[in-house]
């Protein structure tokens, strides 16, 4: 009898202890959430509005932690691991560090919905009315580790040459970036809005090539923005008939520009009626064969043009253009205009371009394609300033989320810089002879200093101590916290 009473007493005691433990945990959770909400409310106005617009992709608790990680990623210099992000803010981060790691590994939220919210914000704030110019390309992100999800051996176009091919182990990301012209830059800026991970071919699942992933991303943009016509430009790796046919099927909403082939097989439209004396059967899919672009260039007169070139300059070129229908067996015809370009300065090799907008001029095709190079600049700036290759997550959910979020961080930094008051932009960048544009490192430094001054040092308990410092020492402190990358 005594043993039964003792057992019941222990059960009741353990239940009481569990209840008290849950109450303490609930109390801690409320304190952490209240602190997170206070930090969110103290953000600068534009940063707070941006975080609020992106919060619809998360639950309330996850949105507050994601917003804190977003600001920490902007302030962090060096490796962009979760531990380093939390180390940057130090005691400002409430709660256990594991709750921030679970944002990417375990929490329920959709990367597609987050990308849509960011794309809406960018297009409404920065993209002018008219056709939306986007660039598609891929980049290789080196990632160490034997069990990393989606890892493969990819050709690195940055380190490769015509005679040497370099390979890297890591992830290949297919990126779609919107090209916008900002008032502080002479060239277009490529702001990533959609990212897809290319996974190497493997048994047991369907394999998607990078052109197929780009095709999928373009279809997503067509569905998200039904009232905005799109102009997509991509390099020679994406010069495929499938993408040209996609633009041909949506000719009123999508125009595609890319490299072309000197020996491409072009045809006329097939006749509607069969010639007399021919037996009736399956309708013809193509008409008479047209000369290849190389054959047309060899016998045609060249026109001389002055067009916008890479890096925002102008260049004299010679061009030859023609039209035709690109055919692939089983896929049909795609109407296009091709352009041959010769650089008169001799610094660039001869190239062929094409567009599915047959009514375009040669100058339009050349200037649209040369604007594509700005996405390569974006990739380089992300490696040098935002730690693109420094993440260490290896699970499927972490890899699939952290990479796209880093690309979106570039877009967020540019959006915040555009919204800064003028006095926050002055005296921040590094000057050198001949510099005319604001670089991304200048923009990121200005955003970082604004967050330190108007958020971290403005928090009650910090602002008074910071204001007591002399003005030269304040500038020295900010220069140490936000060095130019």
DRENDO-1510 file (C-alpha; in Angstrom, 1 decimal, always signed):
<recs>
REC; n; res; u; v; w
REC; 1; UNK; +0.0; +0.0; +0.0 .
REC; 2; UNK; +2.8; +2.4; +0.9 .
REC; 3; UNK; +4.5; +1.7; -2.4 .
REC; 4; UNK; +1.4; +2.6; -4.3 .
REC; 5; UNK; +1.0; +5.9; -2.5 .
REC; 6; UNK; +4.7; +6.6; -3.1 .
REC; 7; UNK; +4.3; +5.9; -6.8 .
REC; 8; UNK; +1.3; +8.1; -7.1 .
REC; 9; UNK; +3.1; +10.9; -5.3 .
REC; 10; UNK; +6.0; +10.7; -7.7 .
REC; 11; UNK; +3.7; +10.8; -10.7 .
REC; 12; UNK; +1.9; +13.8; -9.3 .
REC; 13; UNK; +5.2; +15.5; -8.5 .
REC; 14; UNK; +6.6; +14.8; -12.0 .
REC; 15; UNK; +3.4; +16.2; -13.6 .
REC; 16; UNK; +3.7; +19.3; -11.4 .
REC; 17; UNK; +7.3; +19.7; -12.4 .
REC; 18; UNK; +6.5; +19.4; -16.1 .
REC; 19; UNK; +3.8; +22.0; -15.8 .
REC; 20; UNK; +6.1; +24.4; -14.1 .
REC; 21; UNK; +8.7; +23.7; -16.7 .
REC; 22; UNK; +6.2; +24.5; -19.5 .
REC; 23; UNK; +5.2; +27.7; -17.7 .
REC; 24; UNK; +8.8; +28.8; -17.4 .
REC; 25; UNK; +9.4; +28.0; -21.1 .
REC; 26; UNK; +6.2; +30.0; -22.1 .
REC; 27; UNK; +7.4; +32.9; -20.0 .
REC; 28; UNK; +10.8; +32.8; -21.7 .
REC; 29; UNK; +9.2; +32.6; -25.1 .
REC; 30; UNK; +7.0; +35.7; -24.4 .
REC; 31; UNK; +10.1; +37.6; -23.2 .
REC; 32; UNK; +12.1; +36.7; -26.3 .
REC; 33; UNK; +9.2; +37.5; -28.7 .
REC; 34; UNK; +8.6; +40.9; -26.9 .
REC; 35; UNK; +12.3; +41.7; -27.3 .
REC; 36; UNK; +12.3; +40.7; -31.0 .
REC; 37; UNK; +9.3; +42.9; -31.6 .
REC; 38; UNK; +11.0; +45.8; -29.9 .
REC; 39; UNK; +14.1; +45.4; -32.1 .
REC; 40; UNK; +11.9; +45.2; -35.2 .
REC; 41; UNK; +10.0; +48.4; -34.3 .
REC; 42; UNK; +13.3; +50.3; -33.8 .
REC; 43; UNK; +14.6; +49.5; -37.3 .
REC; 44; UNK; +14.8; +52.4; -39.8 .
REC; 45; UNK; +11.5; +53.1; -41.5 .
REC; 46; UNK; +12.4; +51.7; -45.0 .
REC; 47; UNK; +14.0; +48.5; -43.5 .
REC; 48; UNK; +11.0; +48.0; -41.3 .
REC; 49; UNK; +8.6; +48.4; -44.2 .
REC; 50; UNK; +10.6; +45.9; -46.2 .
REC; 51; UNK; +10.7; +43.3; -43.4 .
REC; 52; UNK; +6.9; +43.8; -42.9 .
REC; 53; UNK; +6.3; +43.1; -46.6 .
REC; 54; UNK; +8.4; +40.0; -46.5 .
REC; 55; UNK; +6.8; +38.8; -43.3 .
REC; 56; UNK; +3.8; +37.4; -45.1 .
REC; 57; UNK; +5.8; +34.3; -46.1 .
REC; 58; UNK; +6.4; +33.3; -42.4 .
REC; 59; UNK; +4.7; +32.8; -39.1 .
REC; 60; UNK; +5.0; +35.7; -36.7 .
REC; 61; UNK; +7.8; +34.1; -34.6 .
REC; 62; UNK; +9.8; +33.1; -37.7 .
REC; 63; UNK; +9.3; +36.4; -39.4 .
REC; 64; UNK; +10.8; +38.3; -36.4 .
REC; 65; UNK; +13.9; +36.0; -36.4 .
REC; 66; UNK; +14.3; +36.1; -40.2 .
REC; 67; UNK; +14.2; +39.9; -40.0 .
REC; 68; UNK; +16.9; +40.0; -37.4 .
REC; 69; UNK; +19.0; +37.6; -39.4 .
REC; 70; UNK; +18.5; +39.8; -42.5 .
REC; 71; UNK; +19.8; +42.8; -40.7 .
REC; 72; UNK; +22.6; +40.9; -39.2 .
REC; 73; UNK; +23.6; +39.6; -42.7 .
REC; 74; UNK; +23.8; +43.2; -43.9 .
REC; 75; UNK; +26.1; +44.1; -41.0 .
REC; 76; UNK; +28.3; +41.0; -41.0 .
REC; 77; UNK; +31.8; +41.3; -42.6 .
REC; 78; UNK; +33.3; +38.0; -43.6 .
REC; 79; UNK; +31.7; +34.6; -43.5 .
REC; 80; UNK; +27.9; +34.6; -43.6 .
REC; 81; UNK; +27.3; +31.6; -41.4 .
REC; 82; UNK; +24.5; +31.7; -38.8 .
REC; 83; UNK; +27.0; +31.7; -36.0 .
REC; 84; UNK; +28.9; +34.6; -37.5 .
REC; 85; UNK; +25.6; +36.5; -38.0 .
REC; 86; UNK; +24.7; +36.1; -34.4 .
REC; 87; UNK; +28.2; +37.0; -33.3 .
REC; 88; UNK; +27.9; +40.3; -35.1 .
REC; 89; UNK; +24.9; +41.5; -33.0 .
REC; 90; UNK; +26.1; +39.8; -29.8 .
REC; 91; UNK; +23.9; +40.5; -26.8 .
REC; 92; UNK; +21.2; +42.1; -29.0 .
REC; 93; UNK; +20.1; +38.6; -30.1 .
REC; 94; UNK; +17.5; +37.3; -27.7 .
REC; 95; UNK; +16.7; +33.6; -27.1 .
REC; 96; UNK; +18.7; +30.5; -27.9 .
REC; 97; UNK; +20.9; +30.4; -31.0 .
REC; 98; UNK; +19.4; +27.1; -32.2 .
REC; 99; UNK; +16.0; +28.9; -32.8 .
REC; 100; UNK; +17.8; +31.0; -35.4 .
REC; 101; UNK; +19.4; +28.0; -37.1 .
REC; 102; UNK; +16.0; +26.3; -37.3 .
REC; 103; UNK; +14.7; +29.2; -39.4 .
REC; 104; UNK; +16.4; +27.6; -42.4 .
REC; 105; UNK; +16.5; +23.9; -41.5 .
REC; 106; UNK; +13.1; +23.2; -39.9 .
REC; 107; UNK; +10.6; +26.1; -40.0 .
REC; 108; UNK; +7.7; +26.0; -42.5 .
REC; 109; UNK; +7.9; +28.7; -45.1 .
REC; 110; UNK; +8.1; +28.9; -48.9 .
REC; 111; UNK; +11.1; +30.3; -50.8 .
REC; 112; UNK; +8.8; +30.9; -53.8 .
REC; 113; UNK; +6.4; +33.1; -51.8 .
REC; 114; UNK; +9.3; +35.0; -50.3 .
REC; 115; UNK; +10.8; +35.5; -53.8 .
REC; 116; UNK; +7.4; +36.7; -55.1 .
REC; 117; UNK; +7.1; +39.3; -52.3 .
REC; 118; UNK; +10.6; +40.6; -53.0 .
REC; 119; UNK; +10.0; +40.7; -56.7 .
REC; 120; UNK; +6.8; +42.7; -56.2 .
REC; 121; UNK; +8.7; +45.2; -54.0 .
REC; 122; UNK; +11.6; +45.7; -56.4 .
REC; 123; UNK; +9.4; +46.0; -59.5 .
REC; 124; UNK; +7.0; +48.5; -57.9 .
REC; 125; UNK; +9.8; +50.6; -56.4 .
REC; 126; UNK; +12.6; +50.5; -59.0 .
REC; 127; UNK; +11.4; +49.2; -62.4 .
REC; 128; UNK; +9.8; +51.8; -64.6 .
REC; 129; UNK; +6.7; +51.2; -66.7 .
REC; 130; UNK; +7.0; +49.3; -69.9 .
REC; 131; UNK; +8.8; +46.0; -70.7 .
REC; 132; UNK; +10.6; +44.3; -67.8 .
REC; 133; UNK; +14.2; +43.6; -68.7 .
REC; 134; UNK; +15.6; +40.5; -67.0 .
REC; 135; UNK; +18.8; +38.6; -67.4 .
REC; 136; UNK; +19.3; +34.8; -66.9 .
REC; 137; UNK; +22.6; +33.1; -66.1 .
REC; 138; UNK; +24.2; +30.6; -63.7 .
REC; 139; UNK; +27.1; +30.7; -61.3 .
REC; 140; UNK; +29.0; +28.1; -59.4 .
REC; 141; UNK; +29.2; +28.4; -55.6 .
REC; 142; UNK; +32.0; +26.3; -54.1 .
REC; 143; UNK; +30.9; +24.3; -51.0 .
REC; 144; UNK; +33.0; +21.9; -49.0 .
REC; 145; UNK; +31.8; +18.8; -47.3 .
REC; 146; UNK; +31.2; +15.1; -48.3 .
REC; 147; UNK; +27.4; +15.0; -47.7 .
REC; 148; UNK; +26.3; +18.4; -49.0 .
REC; 149; UNK; +22.8; +18.3; -50.7 .
REC; 150; UNK; +22.9; +19.1; -54.4 .
REC; 151; UNK; +26.6; +19.2; -54.7 .
REC; 152; UNK; +28.3; +18.4; -58.0 .
REC; 153; UNK; +31.4; +18.9; -60.1 .
REC; 154; UNK; +30.7; +21.9; -62.4 .
REC; 155; UNK; +32.7; +23.9; -64.9 .
REC; 156; UNK; +33.7; +27.2; -63.5 .
REC; 157; UNK; +33.4; +29.8; -66.3 .
REC; 158; UNK; +35.3; +32.5; -64.3 .
REC; 159; UNK; +38.5; +30.4; -64.0 .
REC; 160; UNK; +38.2; +28.6; -67.4 .
REC; 161; UNK; +39.8; +29.9; -70.6 .
REC; 162; UNK; +39.5; +28.8; -74.3 .
REC; 163; UNK; +42.4; +26.3; -73.7 .
REC; 164; UNK; +41.8; +25.3; -70.1 .
REC; 165; UNK; +38.7; +24.2; -68.3 .
REC; 166; UNK; +38.5; +24.5; -64.5 .
REC; 167; UNK; +36.1; +22.5; -62.4 .
REC; 168; UNK; +34.8; +23.2; -58.9 .
REC; 169; UNK; +32.8; +21.1; -56.4 .
REC; 170; UNK; +29.8; +22.9; -55.2 .
REC; 171; UNK; +26.4; +24.2; -56.2 .
REC; 172; UNK; +25.3; +25.7; -59.5 .
REC; 173; UNK; +22.6; +28.3; -59.2 .
REC; 174; UNK; +20.4; +29.4; -62.1 .
REC; 175; UNK; +19.6; +33.1; -61.5 .
REC; 176; UNK; +17.0; +35.5; -63.0 .
REC; 177; UNK; +17.8; +39.1; -62.2 .
REC; 178; UNK; +15.8; +42.2; -63.1 .
REC; 179; UNK; +17.9; +44.9; -64.9 .
REC; 180; UNK; +17.2; +48.4; -63.6 .
REC; 181; UNK; +18.8; +51.8; -64.2 .
REC; 182; UNK; +19.5; +53.6; -61.0 .
REC; 183; UNK; +20.2; +57.4; -60.7 .
REC; 184; UNK; +23.7; +56.9; -59.2 .
REC; 185; UNK; +25.0; +54.5; -61.9 .
REC; 186; UNK; +25.7; +54.8; -65.6 .
REC; 187; UNK; +25.2; +51.1; -66.2 .
REC; 188; UNK; +22.3; +48.8; -65.5 .
REC; 189; UNK; +22.1; +47.0; -62.2 .
REC; 190; UNK; +21.2; +43.3; -62.1 .
REC; 191; UNK; +19.1; +42.6; -59.0 .
REC; 192; UNK; +18.4; +38.8; -58.4 .
REC; 193; UNK; +14.7; +37.9; -57.8 .
REC; 194; UNK; +14.5; +34.2; -58.7 .
REC; 195; UNK; +17.0; +31.4; -58.0 .
REC; 196; UNK; +16.9; +27.7; -58.8 .
REC; 197; UNK; +19.4; +25.0; -57.8 .
REC; 198; UNK; +20.7; +22.8; -60.6 .
REC; 199; UNK; +21.3; +19.3; -59.4 .
REC; 200; UNK; +23.5; +16.8; -61.3 .
REC; 201; UNK; +22.0; +13.9; -63.2 .
REC; 202; UNK; +21.1; +11.0; -60.9 .
REC; 203; UNK; +19.1; +7.9; -61.2 .
REC; 204; UNK; +15.6; +7.8; -59.7 .
REC; 205; UNK; +14.6; +11.4; -60.5 .
REC; 206; UNK; +14.0; +13.6; -63.4 .
REC; 207; UNK; +17.0; +15.6; -64.5 .
REC; 208; UNK; +16.5; +19.3; -65.4 .
REC; 209; UNK; +19.2; +21.1; -67.4 .
REC; 210; UNK; +20.0; +24.8; -66.7 .
REC; 211; UNK; +18.1; +25.9; -69.8 .
REC; 212; UNK; +15.1; +23.9; -68.6 .
REC; 213; UNK; +15.3; +25.6; -65.2 .
REC; 214; UNK; +15.5; +29.0; -66.8 .
REC; 215; UNK; +12.4; +28.1; -68.8 .
REC; 216; UNK; +10.6; +27.2; -65.6 .
REC; 217; UNK; +11.6; +30.5; -63.9 .
REC; 218; UNK; +10.4; +32.5; -66.9 .
REC; 219; UNK; +7.1; +30.8; -66.8 .
REC; 220; UNK; +6.8; +31.7; -63.1 .
REC; 221; UNK; +7.5; +35.4; -64.0 .
REC; 222; UNK; +4.9; +35.3; -66.7 .
REC; 223; UNK; +2.3; +34.0; -64.2 .
REC; 224; UNK; +3.3; +36.4; -61.5 .
REC; 225; UNK; +3.2; +39.5; -63.7 .
REC; 226; UNK; +0.6; +39.0; -66.3 .
REC; 227; UNK; +0.4; +42.7; -67.2 .
REC; 228; UNK; +4.1; +43.3; -67.7 .
REC; 229; UNK; +5.8; +42.2; -71.0 .
REC; 230; UNK; +9.2; +40.6; -70.4 .
REC; 231; UNK; +12.4; +40.8; -72.2 .
REC; 232; UNK; +14.9; +38.1; -71.2 .
REC; 233; UNK; +18.5; +38.0; -72.2 .
REC; 234; UNK; +20.9; +35.1; -71.6 .
REC; 235; UNK; +24.3; +34.0; -72.8 .
REC; 236; UNK; +25.3; +31.2; -75.2 .
REC; 237; UNK; +24.6; +28.4; -72.7 .
REC; 238; UNK; +20.9; +29.2; -72.9 .
REC; 239; UNK; +20.7; +29.6; -76.7 .
REC; 240; UNK; +18.2; +26.7; -77.1 .
REC; 241; UNK; +15.3; +26.1; -79.3 .
REC; 242; UNK; +13.0; +25.4; -76.3 .
REC; 243; UNK; +13.5; +29.0; -74.9 .
REC; 244; UNK; +12.9; +30.5; -78.4 .
REC; 245; UNK; +9.7; +28.4; -78.7 .
REC; 246; UNK; +8.5; +29.6; -75.3 .
REC; 247; UNK; +9.0; +33.2; -76.4 .
REC; 248; UNK; +7.2; +32.4; -79.8 .
REC; 249; UNK; +4.2; +30.9; -78.0 .
REC; 250; UNK; +4.0; +34.1; -75.7 .
REC; 251; UNK; +5.1; +36.5; -78.4 .
REC; 252; UNK; +2.9; +39.3; -77.0 .
REC; 253; UNK; +4.4; +39.0; -73.5 .
REC; 254; UNK; +7.9; +37.5; -73.8 .
REC; 255; UNK; +10.9; +38.4; -76.0 .
REC; 256; UNK; +14.1; +36.4; -75.8 .
REC; 257; UNK; +17.6; +37.5; -76.7 .
REC; 258; UNK; +20.7; +35.3; -76.7 .
REC; 259; UNK; +23.7; +34.0; -78.7 .
REC; 260; UNK; +23.2; +32.4; -82.0 .
REC; 261; UNK; +25.0; +29.9; -84.3 .
REC; 262; UNK; +26.8; +30.7; -87.5 .
REC; 263; UNK; +25.7; +27.5; -89.1 .
REC; 264; UNK; +22.1; +27.5; -87.8 .
REC; 265; UNK; +19.5; +25.8; -90.0 .
REC; 266; UNK; +16.9; +28.4; -90.9 .
REC; 267; UNK; +13.8; +27.8; -93.0 .
REC; 268; UNK; +10.8; +29.6; -94.5 .
REC; 269; UNK; +7.2; +29.1; -93.3 .
REC; 270; UNK; +5.7; +26.0; -94.9 .
REC; 271; UNK; +3.1; +26.6; -97.6 .
REC; 272; UNK; -0.5; +26.4; -96.6 .
REC; 273; UNK; -1.5; +24.2; -99.5 .
REC; 274; UNK; +0.4; +21.3; -100.9 .
REC; 275; UNK; +1.9; +21.6; -104.5 .
REC; 276; UNK; -0.1; +20.1; -107.3 .
REC; 277; UNK; +0.7; +16.5; -108.1 .
REC; 278; UNK; +1.7; +15.8; -104.5 .
REC; 279; UNK; -0.2; +13.1; -102.5 .
REC; 280; UNK; -2.0; +14.3; -99.4 .
REC; 281; UNK; -0.5; +13.3; -96.1 .
REC; 282; UNK; +1.0; +14.9; -93.0 .
REC; 283; UNK; +1.3; +18.7; -93.4 .
REC; 284; UNK; +4.8; +20.1; -93.8 .
REC; 285; UNK; +6.5; +21.4; -90.7 .
REC; 286; UNK; +9.0; +23.7; -92.5 .
REC; 287; UNK; +9.4; +25.5; -95.8 .
REC; 288; UNK; +12.3; +26.0; -98.1 .
REC; 289; UNK; +15.8; +26.2; -96.5 .
REC; 290; UNK; +17.4; +29.6; -96.1 .
REC; 291; UNK; +21.1; +30.4; -96.2 .
REC; 292; UNK; +22.9; +30.1; -92.9 .
REC; 293; UNK; +23.9; +33.3; -91.1 .
REC; 294; UNK; +27.6; +32.8; -92.0 .
REC; 295; UNK; +26.7; +32.5; -95.7 .
REC; 296; UNK; +24.7; +35.7; -95.5 .
REC; 297; UNK; +27.4; +37.6; -93.7 .
REC; 298; UNK; +30.0; +36.5; -96.3 .
REC; 299; UNK; +28.1; +38.2; -99.2 .
REC; 300; UNK; +26.2; +41.0; -97.5 .
REC; 301; UNK; +27.1; +44.7; -97.1 .
REC; 302; UNK; +27.9; +45.6; -93.5 .
REC; 303; UNK; +26.2; +48.5; -91.7 .
REC; 304; UNK; +28.2; +50.7; -89.3 .
REC; 305; UNK; +26.6; +51.5; -85.9 .
REC; 306; UNK; +27.5; +53.2; -82.7 .
REC; 307; UNK; +25.8; +51.2; -79.9 .
REC; 308; UNK; +25.9; +51.0; -76.1 .
REC; 309; UNK; +28.6; +48.5; -75.0 .
REC; 310; UNK; +29.7; +46.7; -72.0 .
REC; 311; UNK; +30.4; +48.7; -68.8 .
REC; 312; UNK; +28.1; +51.5; -69.9 .
REC; 313; UNK; +30.3; +52.8; -72.7 .
REC; 314; UNK; +29.8; +53.3; -76.5 .
REC; 315; UNK; +31.4; +51.3; -79.3 .
REC; 316; UNK; +31.6; +51.5; -83.1 .
REC; 317; UNK; +30.6; +48.1; -84.6 .
REC; 318; UNK; +29.7; +46.6; -88.0 .
REC; 319; UNK; +26.6; +44.5; -88.2 .
REC; 320; UNK; +24.7; +42.3; -90.6 .
REC; 321; UNK; +21.2; +41.1; -89.8 .
REC; 322; UNK; +18.6; +38.7; -91.2 .
REC; 323; UNK; +15.4; +36.8; -90.4 .
REC; 324; UNK; +14.3; +33.3; -90.6 .
REC; 325; UNK; +12.6; +30.5; -88.7 .
REC; 326; UNK; +14.6; +28.2; -86.4 .
REC; 327; UNK; +13.4; +24.6; -86.6 .
REC; 328; UNK; +13.9; +21.6; -84.4 .
REC; 329; UNK; +12.4; +18.2; -85.2 .
REC; 330; UNK; +9.2; +17.6; -83.1 .
REC; 331; UNK; +9.2; +21.2; -81.7 .
REC; 332; UNK; +8.2; +23.3; -84.7 .
REC; 333; UNK; +9.4; +26.7; -85.9 .
REC; 334; UNK; +10.4; +29.8; -84.0 .
REC; 335; UNK; +10.6; +33.1; -85.9 .
REC; 336; UNK; +13.6; +35.2; -85.1 .
REC; 337; UNK; +16.0; +37.9; -86.2 .
REC; 338; UNK; +19.7; +37.2; -86.1 .
REC; 339; UNK; +22.5; +39.8; -85.9 .
REC; 340; UNK; +26.2; +39.4; -86.7 .
REC; 341; UNK; +28.5; +41.9; -84.8 .
REC; 342; UNK; +32.1; +42.9; -85.5 .
REC; 343; UNK; +33.9; +45.1; -83.0 .
REC; 344; UNK; +35.7; +47.8; -85.0 .
REC; 345; UNK; +38.3; +48.3; -82.2 .
REC; 346; UNK; +39.3; +44.7; -82.4 .
REC; 347; UNK; +39.1; +44.0; -78.7 .
REC; 348; UNK; +36.1; +41.7; -78.9 .
REC; 349; UNK; +35.6; +38.7; -81.1 .
REC; 350; UNK; +32.9; +38.5; -83.8 .
REC; 351; UNK; +29.6; +37.1; -82.4 .
REC; 352; UNK; +26.1; +36.2; -83.5 .
REC; 353; UNK; +22.9; +37.2; -81.5 .
REC; 354; UNK; +19.3; +36.5; -82.1 .
REC; 355; UNK; +15.9; +37.7; -80.8 .
REC; 356; UNK; +12.4; +36.4; -81.1 .
REC; 357; UNK; +11.2; +40.0; -81.8 .
REC; 358; UNK; +11.6; +40.1; -85.6 .
REC; 359; UNK; +10.7; +43.8; -85.8 .
REC; 360; UNK; +13.7; +44.8; -83.7 .
REC; 361; UNK; +16.7; +46.6; -85.2 .
REC; 362; UNK; +20.3; +45.4; -85.0 .
REC; 363; UNK; +21.2; +48.2; -82.6 .
REC; 364; UNK; +18.4; +47.1; -80.2 .
REC; 365; UNK; +19.6; +43.5; -80.2 .
REC; 366; UNK; +23.2; +44.4; -79.6 .
REC; 367; UNK; +22.4; +46.9; -76.8 .
REC; 368; UNK; +20.0; +44.5; -75.1 .
REC; 369; UNK; +22.6; +41.7; -75.1 .
REC; 370; UNK; +25.5; +43.8; -73.8 .
REC; 371; UNK; +23.4; +44.8; -70.9 .
REC; 372; UNK; +23.4; +41.2; -69.8 .
REC; 373; UNK; +27.0; +41.5; -68.6 .
REC; 374; UNK; +25.8; +43.3; -65.4 .
REC; 375; UNK; +24.6; +40.0; -63.9 .
REC; 376; UNK; +28.3; +38.8; -64.0 .
REC; 377; UNK; +29.2; +41.9; -62.1 .
REC; 378; UNK; +26.5; +41.0; -59.5 .
REC; 379; UNK; +28.0; +37.5; -59.0 .
REC; 380; UNK; +31.5; +39.0; -58.4 .
REC; 381; UNK; +30.2; +41.6; -56.0 .
REC; 382; UNK; +28.3; +38.9; -54.1 .
REC; 383; UNK; +31.5; +36.9; -53.6 .
REC; 384; UNK; +33.6; +39.8; -52.5 .
REC; 385; UNK; +31.0; +41.6; -50.3 .
REC; 386; UNK; +28.3; +39.2; -49.2 .
REC; 387; UNK; +30.1; +35.9; -48.6 .
REC; 388; UNK; +28.4; +33.9; -51.3 .
REC; 389; UNK; +30.8; +30.9; -50.9 .
REC; 390; UNK; +31.1; +31.0; -47.1 .
REC; 391; UNK; +27.9; +29.2; -46.0 .
REC; 392; UNK; +28.2; +25.8; -44.3 .
REC; 393; UNK; +24.7; +24.3; -44.4 .
REC; 394; UNK; +24.5; +20.8; -45.9 .
REC; 395; UNK; +20.9; +19.5; -45.5 .
REC; 396; UNK; +18.3; +19.8; -48.3 .
REC; 397; UNK; +16.2; +22.5; -46.7 .
REC; 398; UNK; +19.1; +24.6; -45.5 .
REC; 399; UNK; +20.9; +24.5; -48.9 .
REC; 400; UNK; +17.7; +25.2; -50.8 .
REC; 401; UNK; +16.9; +28.3; -48.7 .
REC; 402; UNK; +20.2; +29.9; -47.7 .
REC; 403; UNK; +21.6; +30.2; -51.2 .
REC; 404; UNK; +18.5; +32.1; -52.7 .
REC; 405; UNK; +18.3; +34.3; -49.5 .
REC; 406; UNK; +22.0; +35.4; -50.1 .
REC; 407; UNK; +21.1; +36.3; -53.7 .
REC; 408; UNK; +18.1; +38.2; -52.4 .
REC; 409; UNK; +20.3; +40.0; -49.9 .
REC; 410; UNK; +22.1; +41.7; -52.7 .
REC; 411; UNK; +18.7; +43.1; -54.0 .
REC; 412; UNK; +17.7; +44.2; -50.4 .
REC; 413; UNK; +21.0; +46.1; -50.0 .
REC; 414; UNK; +20.5; +48.0; -53.2 .
REC; 415; UNK; +16.8; +48.8; -52.4 .
REC; 416; UNK; +17.8; +50.1; -49.0 .
REC; 417; UNK; +20.5; +52.3; -50.5 .
REC; 418; UNK; +18.1; +53.8; -53.0 .
REC; 419; UNK; +15.8; +54.8; -50.1 .
REC; 420; UNK; +18.6; +56.4; -47.9 .
REC; 421; UNK; +18.4; +60.1; -47.4 .
REC; 422; UNK; +21.1; +62.0; -49.3 .
REC; 423; UNK; +23.2; +63.0; -46.3 .
REC; 424; UNK; +23.6; +59.3; -45.5 .
REC; 425; UNK; +25.2; +58.6; -49.0 .
REC; 426; UNK; +27.8; +61.4; -48.9 .
REC; 427; UNK; +31.3; +60.8; -47.9 .
REC; 428; UNK; +31.0; +57.0; -47.6 .
REC; 429; UNK; +32.6; +55.5; -50.7 .
REC; 430; UNK; +36.3; +55.1; -51.6 .
REC; 431; UNK; +37.4; +57.6; -54.2 .
REC; 432; UNK; +40.0; +57.1; -56.9 .
REC; 433; UNK; +40.9; +59.0; -60.0 .
REC; 434; UNK; +38.4; +58.5; -62.8 .
REC; 435; UNK; +35.6; +57.1; -60.6 .
REC; 436; UNK; +32.2; +58.2; -61.7 .
REC; 437; UNK; +29.7; +55.6; -60.4 .
REC; 438; UNK; +28.7; +54.4; -57.0 .
REC; 439; UNK; +29.9; +50.8; -56.6 .
REC; 440; UNK; +28.0; +48.2; -54.7 .
REC; 441; UNK; +30.6; +48.2; -51.9 .
REC; 442; UNK; +29.9; +51.9; -51.5 .
REC; 443; UNK; +26.2; +51.3; -51.3 .
REC; 444; UNK; +26.6; +48.4; -48.8 .
REC; 445; UNK; +28.9; +50.5; -46.6 .
REC; 446; UNK; +26.3; +53.3; -46.5 .
REC; 447; UNK; +23.5; +50.9; -45.6 .
REC; 448; UNK; +25.7; +49.4; -42.8 .
REC; 449; UNK; +26.5; +52.7; -41.3 .
REC; 450; UNK; +22.9; +53.7; -41.4 .
REC; 451; UNK; +21.9; +50.6; -39.5 .
REC; 452; UNK; +24.6; +51.0; -36.9 .
REC; 453; UNK; +23.8; +54.6; -36.2 .
REC; 454; UNK; +20.0; +54.6; -36.6 .
REC; 455; UNK; +19.4; +51.1; -35.1 .
REC; 456; UNK; +22.1; +49.6; -32.9 .
REC; 457; UNK; +23.5; +52.9; -31.4 .
REC; 458; UNK; +19.9; +54.4; -31.2 .
REC; 459; UNK; +18.6; +51.6; -29.0 .
REC; 460; UNK; +17.9; +52.8; -25.4 .
REC; 461; UNK; +21.0; +52.3; -23.4 .
REC; 462; UNK; +23.3; +52.6; -26.4 .
REC; 463; UNK; +22.4; +56.0; -27.8 .
REC; 464; UNK; +23.5; +58.1; -24.9 .
REC; 465; UNK; +26.9; +56.5; -24.7 .
REC; 466; UNK; +27.4; +56.9; -28.5 .
REC; 467; UNK; +26.4; +60.5; -28.4 .
REC; 468; UNK; +29.0; +61.3; -25.7 .
REC; 469; UNK; +31.8; +60.3; -28.1 .
REC; 470; UNK; +33.5; +63.0; -30.0 .
REC; 471; UNK; +32.6; +63.4; -33.7 .
REC; 472; UNK; +36.0; +62.2; -35.0 .
REC; 473; UNK; +35.9; +59.2; -32.7 .
REC; 474; UNK; +32.4; +58.3; -34.0 .
REC; 475; UNK; +33.6; +58.4; -37.6 .
REC; 476; UNK; +36.6; +56.3; -36.6 .
REC; 477; UNK; +34.3; +53.7; -34.9 .
REC; 478; UNK; +32.0; +53.5; -37.9 .
REC; 479; UNK; +34.9; +53.1; -40.2 .
REC; 480; UNK; +36.1; +50.2; -38.2 .
REC; 481; UNK; +32.7; +48.6; -38.1 .
REC; 482; UNK; +32.0; +49.1; -41.8 .
REC; 483; UNK; +35.2; +48.9; -43.7 .
REC; 484; UNK; +35.0; +49.0; -47.5 .
REC; 485; UNK; +35.0; +45.4; -48.8 .
</recs>
